[in-house]
Amino acid sequence: MSRAEVLAGIAAGSPRLGPQSVHIDVTNGCNAACVTCWDHSPLLSTPRPASWKRRRLPLARFHTIVDQLVAMGSVEAVVLSGMGEPLTHPDIYDMIARVKSEGWSLTMLSNLIAADIDRLAGLGVDNLLVGVQGASPGSYTAFHPGWTERDFFTMCRYLRRLSRAGVQTRHVQVISQQTADEVVEMVRFGRMFSADRVNFKLASLAEGTEAAAITPMQRDWLLAEGIPAAEALSETLSVKTNLHLFKRQVAAGGLATAPMSEIGCFMGYVYCRITVDEEVLYCCNTAVQVGSLRTDDFETLWGGPRWQKLREHLRSGRYFAGCERCGKLEQNVKWSQRFREHAGEAAWRGVIGG
């Protein structure tokens, strides 16, 4: 994809190309019950029904979606995940093989526990984002109610297997009340298991999961001691992190994790998400829907009036409920910086609603 054409599309307010990255959910079912999860947490005030959790994307429909994305000619990267655990899908390895056969970079989000680890290690996944969520059995099991130390050590064994196979892994560390005290040890854990990077993310909480929020004392400690110590250790051990961005999230205060008015939203020019029900989402916010692949093809939706109206809405600085907890914060920060450097301050403020 030509970055210049993407930037030109942002400047014009209408994309010149199709999406660069597409996130496909393959299952709602999960083998975990993470305390911060909007879909499977035991803290949810209104749990998801069992019928919702059983939904998954059929392999035939997955191939049809991939065919449509190939026709766009712009896709370079695909993310396979779900509102559950993708490795619980019975056809996940065939899906991985199809994505790789198109020459696309493949990222997967997984907790690894359900993996056929030898098979996974040999399929050429470019980047595995592993939901670690802790650096010790105690924090790990507190974050994953119902799991035991055995699951923690299974994950560790699988991380070693992937490292030996040369598979790039990034550790995802969601920081909640259960895990906040281990931010320094998470850097050490990343070094121990050869993480390409450790991604820290302040838990995005709603619908009852607010009970897992970091405490005021933990927030103060993170800003004054924890994050600076983790930054120092990451430099000493040569472990890549996003601690500079994580610090910004923690400093925001409250439940907000993304100061979008200072960054802007650029996802409508480079990214989209497709659910197991084939709903097309503007980003990872499930409330911001564009349309359905059951009634329209992808290209029609991408260039259609609904998607364009959403681009214009966000471009004016009008955000949706949930945007203050943006799940694509890091990507938005990167594109915001790129456009600011490319077009200048005045043009940049014009596209973020400033």
Secondary structure, 3 states (H helix, E strand, C coil): CCHHHHHHHHHHCCCCCCCCEEEEECECCCCCCCCCCCCCCCCCCCCCCHHHHCCECCHHHHHHHHHHHHHHCCCCEEEEECCCCHHHCCCHHHHHHHHHHCCCEEEEEECCCCCCHHHHHCCCCCEEEEECCCCCHHHHHHHCCCCCHHHHHHHHHHHHHHHHCCCCEEEEEEECCCCHHHHHHHHHHHHHCCCCEEEEEECCCCCCHHHHCCCHHHHHHHHHHHHHHHHHHHHHHCCCECHHHHHHHHHCCCCCCCCHHHCCCCHHHCEEEECCCCEEECCCCCCCEEEECCCCCHHHHHCCHHHHHHHHHHHCCCCCCCHHHCCCHHHHHHHHHHHHHHHCHHHHHHHHCC
